[in-house]
Amino acid sequence: MHICVLGAGIIGVTSAYRLLQDGHDVTLLDARPEAGAGTSMGNGAQLSYSYVAPLADPSVWTHWPHYLFSADSPLTLKPKLDPAQWRWLIKFLGACNSARVKRTTIELLQLAFYSRDELTRLHQAAPFDFSHRTAGKLVMYTDPAGLASARKQVAFQSQYGCRQEVIDAARCLEIEPALGNASRNGRHWAGGVYTPSEATGDCAQFCQGLVTAMRGKAGFRFMPSTAVTQVNMKDGTIASVQTDGQAIDADAFVLALGADSAAFARQAGFSLPLYPLKGYSITVPLEDSFTQSAAPQVSITDISKKIVYARLGNRLRVAGRVELVGMDTRIPDRAINELIDGTNELFPGSILNQKASQLSPWAGFRPATPSGVPVIGASPVKNLYLNIGQGALGWTLACGSAALLAAQIGGRKAAIDDAPFRYGR
C-alpha cells in the first residue's frame, strides 16, 4: 500500500519509519525545507517517560485567576474570539478532576514506556547520532508542600512501573553539583524527585537522521518544502492532497501536521479536539570548560518556574511557558528573557556574554487535546489515519505512537491497549 504521511516533525517521521518497516511505500511531505524544522526543532529535549501528568489538573481551578491576570504566570491564557479555543477550554476544564487525571496518567505511562522500548529498538536498527544520553532527571522543589504532593504522585506512579525517589536537597546537590550555585543566588531547595532512567536527545537531529536513514530504502520519498493547500475528497475518502506544485494521491494518508492538523481535518469534513500550546526555548552554547562545568549534566525541571534544562553535548536547551494564544508566531523579548534569567539564577556562568539572538530563540506550537491523551489510528474518513495531540510529550511518545499507528493500519494487535487513543473514545 502507498501511504502519504503529512508532516515531517517527530510524529510524522517516526510514523513514516514504522510504515516503511511494514513494507508500505511511503511518501513523507512537509512545508518546511527539512525534517524536524517546526515544533520539533527547539523543544525541551527531555525524554520524560515517567513525567506524563497532564496539564489538566484539579489545581487549575484554584490557579485560574493567576493564569488569567498575573504577568509572571508560567501558563498564560489570552481569551480570543475563537470558538475552537473556547470549545477546547470547556473540555479542558472538564478534564480537571482527579479521576480523569489518574486515568490519563496511567494511559500515558503505558504509552511512554512502550515508546522508550521502541526508541531503543529503532536506534539499534538505525544507529545515528542525536545527542542521546541517559543521565537521569531531577525535578526540583522550593516548597515543602509541593514536595509532599510529589511524594504522593511518586507513590501512585510506582504501581505502574515508575522507579523514582523523593530526596532531600543535600542528595540533589550530590547528584547535580551545579545546582549548588543556585543557593548562592538565594534559591533554597526543599528537595526533589530523582528518576535515574530519564534521557535527553536532540529531537530535530533525530528527525533528520531518521529521514537520512530512510532515504536509502526502496519505496521511500521525502518531499520537503511541500505545503498542502487543499484536500481533494471523493466518495467520502481522500483522493489526493493538493500542493503548490501537484496533487499527491495515495491509498491512505496519515495526518501528523501538529497544530495544523485541526485545519486539515475541517477540510476533510470532521473536527479534532486540538489546540496549540505555545512554548519557548533557548539553546545555550557551552563553548569552554568554565561554561560546561557551570551547566548541569542531569536534566533539571525547576517546578516553581516551569522551566526545564537539558544537556545536549556542549549545548544546554532551556525551555518553558505554556500559552494559549492561538497561532501567534511572535517571540516576545519577555519570554526569552525569562529563560535567560532563569538560567543565570540556577546555573550562573553557563551563559557568558551571549546576546539573546545568539541563543537560538524559538517558539513552537504543541498540539494538545484537552485531556492530554493523543489521538492515534482511524479517523471518520475511511483512508485517513491520525497521529496527533501529543502536546508537550511529542518527543517522549513519538516512537510508541508510531508503533500503535502501524499496528492499526496493518491489522495487528498492538503491544499495549490502543483503545484510550482512538478517535471519539
HELIX and SHEET records of a PDB file:
HELIX    1   1 ILE A   10  GLN A   21  1                                  12    
HELIX    2   2 VAL A   60  PHE A   69  1                                  10    
HELIX    3   3 PRO A   83  GLY A   94  1                                  12    
HELIX    4   4 SER A   98  ALA A  125  1                                  28    
HELIX    5   5 PRO A  144  SER A  158  1                                  15    
HELIX    6   6 ALA A  169  ILE A  175  1                                   7    
HELIX    7   7 PRO A  177  LEU A  179  5                                   3    
HELIX    8   8 GLY A  180  SER A  183  1                                   4    
HELIX    9   9 CYS A  203  ARG A  215  1                                  13    
HELIX   10  10 GLY A  258  ASP A  260  5                                   3    
HELIX   11  11 SER A  261  ALA A  268  1                                   8    
HELIX   12  12 SER A  289  ALA A  294  1                                   6    
HELIX   13  13 ASP A  333  LEU A  346  1                                  14    
HELIX   14  14 ALA A  356  LEU A  359  5                                   4    
HELIX   15  15 GLY A  391  LEU A  393  5                                   3    
HELIX   16  16 GLY A  394  GLY A  410  1                                  17    
HELIX   17  17 ALA A  419  PHE A  421  5                                   3    
SHEET    1   A 6 PHE A 220  MET A 223  0                                        
SHEET    2   A 6 ASP A  25  LEU A  29  1                                        
SHEET    3   A 6 HIS A   2  LEU A   6  1                                        
SHEET    4   A 6 ALA A 252  LEU A 255  1                                        
SHEET    5   A 6 LEU A 384  ILE A 388  1                                        
SHEET    6   A 6 VAL A 375  ALA A 378 -1                                        
SHEET    1   B 2 GLN A  46  LEU A  47  0                                        
SHEET    2   B 2 ALA A 199  THR A 200 -1                                        
SHEET    1   C 4 LEU A  75  LEU A  77  0                                        
SHEET    2   C 4 ARG A 315  LEU A 324  1                                        
SHEET    3   C 4 TYR A 275  PRO A 285 -1                                        
SHEET    4   C 4 TRP A 362  ALA A 368 -1                                        
SHEET    1   D 7 LEU A  75  LEU A  77  0                                        
SHEET    2   D 7 ARG A 315  LEU A 324  1                                        
SHEET    3   D 7 ILE A 307  ARG A 311 -1                                        
SHEET    4   D 7 SER A 299  ASP A 302 -1                                        
SHEET    5   D 7 LYS A 137  TYR A 141  1                                        
SHEET    6   D 7 GLY A 191  THR A 195 -1                                        
SHEET    7   D 7 GLU A 165  ILE A 167 -1                                        
SHEET    1   E 3 VAL A 228  LYS A 234  0                                        
SHEET    2   E 3 THR A 237  THR A 243 -1                                        
SHEET    3   E 3 ALA A 247  ASP A 249 -1                                        
END                                                                             
